[in-house]
Amino acid sequence: MQGNKNYPLALVEVSGDVQIF
């Protein structure tokens, strides 16, 4: 799990993990 601040936390919750699209 990477702490990418470029993406909203809402996206993280939906994906279950920080994924770079």
Distance bins in CASP14 RR format, pairs under 12 A and 6 or more apart:
PFRMAT RR
TARGET T0000
AUTHOR 0000-0000-0000
RMODE 2
METHOD distances of the structure
MODEL  1
1 7 0 0 0 0 0 1 0 0 0 0 0
1 12 0 0 0 0 1 0 0 0 0 0 0
1 15 0 0 0 0 0 1 0 0 0 0 0
1 16 0 0 0 0 1 0 0 0 0 0 0
1 17 1 0 1 0 0 0 0 0 0 0 0
1 18 1 0 1 0 0 0 0 0 0 0 0
1 19 0 0 0 0 1 0 0 0 0 0 0
1 20 0 0 0 0 0 1 0 0 0 0 0
2 12 0 0 0 0 0 1 0 0 0 0 0
2 15 0 0 0 0 0 1 0 0 0 0 0
2 17 0 0 0 0 1 0 0 0 0 0 0
2 18 1 0 1 0 0 0 0 0 0 0 0
2 19 0 0 0 0 1 0 0 0 0 0 0
2 20 1 0 0 1 0 0 0 0 0 0 0
3 9 0 0 0 0 0 1 0 0 0 0 0
3 11 0 0 0 0 0 1 0 0 0 0 0
3 12 0 0 0 0 1 0 0 0 0 0 0
3 17 0 0 0 0 0 1 0 0 0 0 0
3 18 1 0 1 0 0 0 0 0 0 0 0
3 19 0 0 0 0 0 1 0 0 0 0 0
3 20 0 0 0 0 0 1 0 0 0 0 0
4 11 0 0 0 0 1 0 0 0 0 0 0
4 12 0 0 0 0 1 0 0 0 0 0 0
4 15 0 0 0 0 0 1 0 0 0 0 0
4 17 0 0 0 0 0 1 0 0 0 0 0
4 18 1 0 1 0 0 0 0 0 0 0 0
4 19 0 0 0 0 1 0 0 0 0 0 0
4 20 1 0 0 1 0 0 0 0 0 0 0
4 21 0 0 0 0 0 1 0 0 0 0 0
5 11 0 0 0 0 0 1 0 0 0 0 0
5 12 0 0 0 0 0 1 0 0 0 0 0
5 18 0 0 0 0 1 0 0 0 0 0 0
6 12 0 0 0 0 0 1 0 0 0 0 0
6 18 0 0 0 0 1 0 0 0 0 0 0
6 19 0 0 0 0 0 1 0 0 0 0 0
6 20 0 0 0 0 1 0 0 0 0 0 0
6 21 0 0 0 0 0 1 0 0 0 0 0
7 13 0 0 0 0 0 1 0 0 0 0 0
7 14 0 0 0 0 0 1 0 0 0 0 0
7 15 0 0 0 0 1 0 0 0 0 0 0
7 16 0 0 0 0 0 1 0 0 0 0 0
7 17 0 0 0 0 0 1 0 0 0 0 0
7 18 1 0 0 1 0 0 0 0 0 0 0
7 19 0 0 0 0 1 0 0 0 0 0 0
7 20 1 0 0 1 0 0 0 0 0 0 0
7 21 0 0 0 0 1 0 0 0 0 0 0
8 14 0 0 0 0 1 0 0 0 0 0 0
8 15 0 0 0 0 0 1 0 0 0 0 0
8 18 0 0 0 0 0 1 0 0 0 0 0
9 15 0 0 0 0 0 1 0 0 0 0 0
9 16 0 0 0 0 0 1 0 0 0 0 0
9 18 0 0 0 0 1 0 0 0 0 0 0
10 16 0 0 0 0 0 1 0 0 0 0 0
10 18 0 0 0 0 0 1 0 0 0 0 0
11 17 0 0 0 0 0 1 0 0 0 0 0
11 18 0 0 0 0 1 0 0 0 0 0 0
11 19 0 0 0 0 1 0 0 0 0 0 0
11 20 0 0 0 0 0 1 0 0 0 0 0
11 21 0 0 0 0 1 0 0 0 0 0 0
12 18 1 0 1 0 0 0 0 0 0 0 0
12 19 0 0 0 0 1 0 0 0 0 0 0
12 20 0 0 0 0 0 1 0 0 0 0 0
12 21 0 0 0 0 0 1 0 0 0 0 0
14 21 0 0 0 0 0 1 0 0 0 0 0
15 21 0 0 0 0 1 0 0 0 0 0 0
END
